[in-house]
Amino acid sequence: MTGPPGTPRVLRAMNDRAALDLLLEHGPLSRTRLGKLTGLSKPTASQLLVRLETAGLVVATGTTEGRPGPNAQLYAVNARAAHVAGLDVTPRRIRAAVADITGRSVGAFELPAPQSRAESVVRRVTEALDGAVRAAGLVRSDVHRVVIGTPGAFDPGTGRLRYASHLPGWHSPTLLDDLAAALPLPVEYENDVNLAAVAEQRLGAARGHQDFVLLWNHGGLGAALVIGGQLHRGWTGGAGEVGFMPVPGTPLVRRVTRANAGGFQELAGGRAVTRLARELGIAVPAGATYTDEAIALVGEASRAAGGPYGELLRSFATGIATGLASMVAILDPELIVLSGGVLVAGGEPLRALVQAELAELAAPRPRLVIGSVQERPVLRGALESALATTRDEVFDTTSR
């Protein structure tokens, strides 16, 4: 907010924002209830609601239990005050969604990912966005901001995508400029695992936690680090790229990105699950990808009481805990969230095994939980990230 602190304009804007946040959290409220929650007098709460209604930020939605009178009138955030979009990009597909300012998803679209050339990336990204916008009954100019989640991270110095050689077409040095020209609205880019952490922080298992690690296993092994409530991305955006992290129990492989082997992924990645299964004589179910096969195997192992499947789950848990021990020794987080299809498939049996193993391997004892945002967490995180910035802009009534 602009303006000297403590001035009437700034104080009004602070009260406006507090009221809008309460309406987002609680849903429709009467002016009496809003006054109690904000600590404002009835006249001040009434003036506030008139101001927000005039600004198009709140709307009257009816009355409590059908009773007449100003004190029974309910008010809610105007869902159409702003819209945002999020994109989740993988080597196989691009998934897009649009949400209104309340966070409700109002349109979605999906199409196959490009296999080569930056021109194809620009075309597919705009097609995905426009498809979701049309599904929402909107036009592109209705969207205030787009957040795009991809594997890896765009180097802030060069603008080129790093740590994601498996994402065809996204490595042109002019890609960000080309996308900016095609999308004349604010566009932000974020690592996909970081966005899963944003979703858990705002909506899921990490709500209220300032220091946590999210370990992701779905199409790759990675981590997101939240320190002091903020994502820690590192100097080049590579913080959390733990797949190649050297760990005990795996060969020391040099130039790992070229070899595409070695490190933590050899113990806890999706391919490690299928390899363990074959070593134990377990038939690997046919899946479209190794991730699908790993999800099926871990899910079956979590339901089995013992035998080869029990051994599979124990070995997998030890591999996970081995890598986490190094991360915990450095970061000492309050919480570790296990997310992504392979880890979520293990559920409570896998979580308990990893918790027990980690207690043996690391001095700090963070609590482990399974991520609770399990439906499209990267896309949900992209929308939440876009909403956070857009709400700050739209809800700022200092200049009104």
C-alpha positions in Angstrom: 0.0 0.0 0.0 1.2 3.5 -0.8 1.0 6.5 1.4 2.3 7.4 4.9 1.5 4.8 7.5 -1.4 5.7 9.8 -3.1 8.1 7.5 -6.9 7.6 7.1 -6.5 6.5 3.5 -4.0 3.7 4.4 -6.0 2.7 7.5 -9.2 2.4 5.4 -7.3 0.3 2.8 -6.0 -2.0 5.6 -9.5 -2.5 6.9 -10.8 -3.1 3.4 -8.2 -5.8 2.8 -8.8 -7.4 6.1 -12.6 -7.6 5.3 -11.9 -9.0 1.9 -9.6 -11.7 3.3 -12.3 -12.6 5.8 -14.9 -12.9 3.1 -12.6 -15.2 1.2 -12.0 -17.3 4.2 -15.6 -17.5 5.6 -17.8 -16.9 2.6 -20.8 -14.6 2.6 -21.1 -12.5 5.9 -23.5 -10.0 7.2 -22.3 -6.6 8.1 -22.8 -7.4 11.8 -20.7 -10.5 11.6 -18.0 -8.8 9.5 -17.9 -6.0 12.1 -17.3 -8.5 14.9 -14.6 -10.3 13.0 -12.8 -7.1 12.1 -13.4 -5.4 15.4 -15.0 -2.4 13.5 -18.0 -0.6 14.7 -21.3 -1.1 12.8 -21.2 2.3 11.2 -17.6 1.8 10.1 -18.3 -1.7 8.8 -21.3 -0.3 6.9 -19.2 2.4 5.3 -16.6 -0.2 4.4 -19.1 -2.5 2.6 -20.6 0.5 0.7 -17.0 1.4 -0.4 -16.2 -2.1 -1.5 -19.5 -2.6 -3.2 -19.0 0.7 -5.1 -15.5 -0.5 -6.2 -17.0 -3.7 -7.5 -15.1 -5.9 -5.0 -18.1 -7.2 -3.1 -21.7 -8.0 -4.0 -24.8 -8.5 -2.0 -25.9 -12.2 -2.1 -29.1 -12.4 -0.2 -30.2 -12.4 3.4 -29.7 -14.7 6.4 -32.5 -17.2 6.6 -34.6 -15.0 4.2 -35.0 -12.3 6.9 -35.3 -8.7 5.7 -33.3 -5.7 6.9 -29.8 -4.3 6.5 -28.3 -6.4 9.3 -29.5 -9.6 7.6 -28.0 -8.7 4.2 -25.1 -11.0 3.2 -22.0 -9.8 1.3 -19.4 -11.8 -0.6 -16.3 -11.1 -2.7 -17.3 -10.4 -6.3 -16.0 -13.5 -8.0 -15.8 -11.6 -11.3 -13.5 -8.9 -10.0 -10.5 -10.6 -11.5 -9.5 -13.9 -13.1 -6.1 -15.7 -13.3 -4.8 -18.6 -15.2 -2.3 -21.4 -14.5 -0.5 -23.9 -16.7 1.1 -27.2 -15.8 3.7 -28.3 -18.4 5.1 -31.8 -18.7 6.9 -33.6 -21.5 3.5 -35.3 -22.4 0.9 -32.5 -22.1 0.0 -29.0 -21.2 -2.9 -28.5 -18.8 -4.4 -25.1 -18.3 -7.1 -23.7 -15.9 -8.7 -20.4 -15.1 -9.9 -19.4 -11.6 -11.9 -16.4 -10.4 -10.6 -14.1 -7.6 -12.2 -16.4 -5.0 -10.0 -19.3 -6.2 -12.9 -21.3 -7.8 -11.8 -23.0 -11.0 -14.1 -21.9 -13.8 -12.5 -23.4 -16.9 -9.9 -26.0 -18.0 -8.3 -27.3 -21.1 -5.6 -29.9 -22.0 -3.6 -30.7 -25.1 -0.5 -32.7 -26.0 2.9 -31.0 -25.4 5.0 -30.0 -28.4 7.8 -32.3 -29.2 10.2 -29.8 -30.8 10.9 -26.2 -31.8 10.2 -23.1 -29.7 7.6 -22.0 -32.2 5.5 -25.0 -31.3 5.8 -24.2 -27.6 4.5 -20.7 -28.1 1.6 -22.0 -30.2 0.7 -24.8 -27.7 0.9 -22.5 -24.7 -1.4 -20.0 -26.2 -3.8 -22.7 -27.4 -3.9 -24.2 -23.9 -4.5 -20.8 -22.3 -7.2 -19.8 -24.8 -8.9 -23.1 -24.5 -9.2 -22.7 -20.7 -10.4 -19.1 -21.2 -13.1 -20.1 -23.6 -14.2 -22.9 -21.3 -14.6 -20.3 -18.6 -16.8 -18.1 -20.9 -14.2 -15.4 -20.9 -11.8 -13.7 -23.3 -8.1 -13.5 -22.9 -8.2 -9.8 -21.8 -10.3 -10.9 -18.7 -7.2 -12.7 -17.4 -5.0 -10.6 -15.1 -2.0 -12.9 -14.8 -0.7 -16.3 -15.9 1.7 -18.6 -13.9 3.3 -21.4 -15.9 4.8 -24.4 -14.1 7.5 -26.4 -15.7 10.2 -28.9 -14.7 13.5 -27.3 -14.0 13.8 -23.5 -13.7 14.5 -20.5 -16.0 18.0 -19.1 -15.2 17.5 -15.5 -14.1 20.8 -14.6 -15.7 20.3 -16.2 -19.2 16.6 -16.7 -19.4 17.1 -20.3 -20.5 15.5 -23.3 -19.0 17.9 -25.4 -16.9 17.6 -28.8 -15.2 14.9 -30.0 -17.6 16.6 -31.5 -20.7 13.6 -33.9 -21.0 11.2 -31.0 -22.0 11.4 -30.7 -25.8 11.1 -27.3 -27.4 11.6 -25.2 -24.2 15.3 -24.5 -24.5 15.4 -21.7 -27.1 17.3 -18.6 -25.8 14.5 -16.4 -27.1 11.6 -18.5 -25.7 10.6 -16.1 -22.9 10.7 -13.1 -25.3 8.6 -15.1 -27.8 6.0 -16.0 -25.1 5.9 -12.4 -23.8 5.2 -11.2 -27.3 2.4 -13.8 -27.8 0.9 -13.2 -24.3 0.6 -9.4 -23.6 -0.2 -9.8 -20.0 1.8 -10.6 -16.8 3.3 -14.1 -17.1 5.4 -15.7 -14.4 7.3 -19.0 -14.5 7.9 -21.4 -11.6 9.3 -24.8 -11.0 6.5 -27.4 -10.9 7.5 -28.9 -7.6 7.7 -25.4 -6.1 4.1 -24.9 -7.2 3.0 -28.2 -5.5 4.5 -26.8 -2.3 2.6 -23.5 -2.8 -0.6 -25.6 -3.1 0.2 -27.4 0.2 1.2 -24.2 1.9 -2.0 -22.4 1.0 -4.5 -25.2 0.9 -3.1 -28.4 2.3 -0.9 -30.2 4.7 1.6 -27.4 5.2 -0.9 -24.6 6.1 0.5 -22.7 9.0 4.1 -24.0 8.6 6.9 -21.6 7.8 9.7 -24.1 7.3 9.0 -27.3 5.4 10.3 -29.5 2.6 8.1 -31.1 0.0 9.5 -34.2 -1.6 8.0 -35.0 -5.0 8.0 -38.2 -7.0 6.0 -38.2 -10.2 7.7 -38.3 -13.5 10.9 -37.4 -11.6 12.3 -36.9 -8.2 12.6 -33.4 -6.8 12.0 -31.2 -3.7 10.7 -27.8 -2.8 12.2 -25.8 0.1 10.1 -23.3 2.0 12.2 -21.3 4.5 10.6 -18.5 6.6 7.4 -18.9 4.7 9.0 -18.2 1.4 10.2 -20.5 -1.4 13.9 -20.9 -1.6 14.9 -21.1 -5.3 18.6 -20.8 -5.2 21.0 -18.6 -7.3 20.0 -20.2 -10.6 16.6 -21.7 -9.6 18.2 -25.1 -9.0 17.4 -25.4 -5.2 15.6 -28.7 -4.7 17.0 -30.5 -7.8 17.8 -33.5 -5.6 17.4 -36.3 -8.1 21.2 -36.4 -8.8 22.2 -35.7 -5.2 25.0 -38.1 -4.2 23.8 -40.5 -1.4 25.1 -43.6 0.2 24.1 -46.8 -1.6 24.5 -45.5 -5.1 27.7 -45.2 -7.3 29.4 -41.9 -7.5 28.6 -40.8 -11.0 30.3 -37.7 -12.5 28.7 -35.4 -15.0 25.4 -36.9 -13.9 23.2 -34.7 -16.1 24.8 -36.2 -19.2 24.8 -39.7 -17.8 21.3 -39.2 -16.6 22.1 -41.6 -13.8 23.2 -41.8 -10.2 22.3 -40.2 -6.9 19.1 -40.1 -4.9 16.9 -41.0 -7.9 18.6 -44.5 -8.0 17.2 -45.1 -4.5 13.9 -43.3 -4.5 12.8 -42.5 -8.0 10.1 -44.3 -9.9 12.5 -46.5 -11.8 14.0 -47.6 -8.5 10.6 -49.0 -7.6 10.3 -51.1 -10.8 13.9 -52.3 -10.4 13.2 -53.4 -6.8 10.1 -55.2 -7.9 12.0 -57.3 -10.5 14.7 -58.1 -8.0 12.0 -59.4 -5.6 10.3 -61.4 -8.2 7.2 -59.2 -8.4 5.6 -58.8 -11.8 5.7 -55.2 -13.0 2.2 -54.2 -14.3 2.2 -52.7 -17.7 1.8 -48.9 -17.6 2.0 -46.1 -20.1 5.1 -44.8 -18.2 7.4 -46.0 -15.5 5.7 -43.6 -13.2 2.3 -45.4 -13.8 4.0 -48.7 -13.1 5.6 -47.4 -9.9 2.3 -46.0 -8.6 0.6 -49.4 -9.1 3.4 -51.2 -7.4 3.7 -48.9 -4.4 -0.1 -48.8 -4.0 -0.3 -52.6 -4.0 2.7 -52.8 -1.6 1.0 -50.4 0.8 -2.0 -52.7 1.0 0.0 -55.9 1.5 0.8 -57.2 5.0 4.1 -58.7 4.1 5.9 -61.0 1.7 7.7 -59.5 -1.3 5.5 -56.5 -1.5 6.3 -55.7 2.2 10.0 -55.9 1.4 9.5 -53.7 -1.6 7.8 -51.0 0.6 10.5 -51.2 3.3 13.4 -51.0 0.8 11.7 -48.0 -0.9 11.2 -46.3 2.4 14.9 -46.7 3.3 15.9 -45.2 0.0 13.6 -42.2 0.6 14.9 -41.7 4.1 18.5 -41.9 3.0 18.2 -38.9 0.8 15.9 -37.0 3.2 18.5 -37.5 6.0 21.0 -35.3 4.1 18.4 -32.6 3.4 17.2 -32.7 7.1 20.8 -32.3 8.4 21.2 -29.1 6.4 17.7 -27.5 6.6 16.2 -28.9 9.9 12.6 -28.3 8.7 9.6 -28.4 10.8 7.7 -30.6 8.4 8.3 -32.9 5.4 5.4 -33.3 2.9 5.5 -36.4 0.7 3.8 -35.6 -2.6 3.5 -36.8 -6.2 1.7 -39.9 -7.4 4.3 -42.5 -6.3 4.6 -41.3 -2.8 0.9 -40.6 -2.3 0.2 -44.2 -3.5 2.2 -45.4 -0.5 -0.1 -43.6 1.9 0.2 -44.0 5.7 2.2 -47.4 5.5 4.9 -45.7 3.5 4.9 -42.5 5.5 5.3 -44.5 8.8 8.2 -46.5 7.4 10.0 -43.4 6.2 9.4 -41.6 9.5 10.9 -44.5 11.4 13.9 -44.8 9.1 14.6 -41.1 9.2 14.6 -41.1 12.9 17.5 -43.6 12.7 19.4 -41.7 10.2 19.1 -38.0 11.1 19.4 -36.0 14.4 16.6 -33.6 13.6 13.1 -35.2 13.8 10.7 -33.4 11.5 7.2 -34.7 11.2 6.3 -36.4 7.9 2.9 -36.1 6.3 1.3 -37.2 3.0 0.3 -34.2 0.8 -3.4 -33.5 1.0 -3.6 -31.6 -2.3 -3.6 -34.7 -4.5 -5.7 -33.6 -7.5 -3.5 -31.6 -9.9 -1.3 -30.0 -7.3 1.0 -28.3 -9.7 -1.9 -26.6 -11.5 -3.5 -25.7 -8.2 -0.3 -24.2 -7.0 0.0 -22.2 -10.3 -3.5 -20.7 -9.7 -2.8 -20.0 -6.0 0.5 -18.2 -6.9 -1.3 -16.1 -9.5 -4.1 -15.3 -7.1 -1.8 -14.1 -4.4 -0.2 -11.4 -6.5 -3.5 -10.5 -8.3 -5.4 -10.1 -5.0 -2.7 -7.8 -3.7 -3.2 -5.6 -6.8 -7.0 -5.8 -7.1 -7.8 -5.5 -3.4 -5.6 -2.5 -2.8 -8.0 0.3 -2.4 -5.5 3.0 -1.3 -6.0 5.1 -4.4 -9.8 4.7 -4.5 
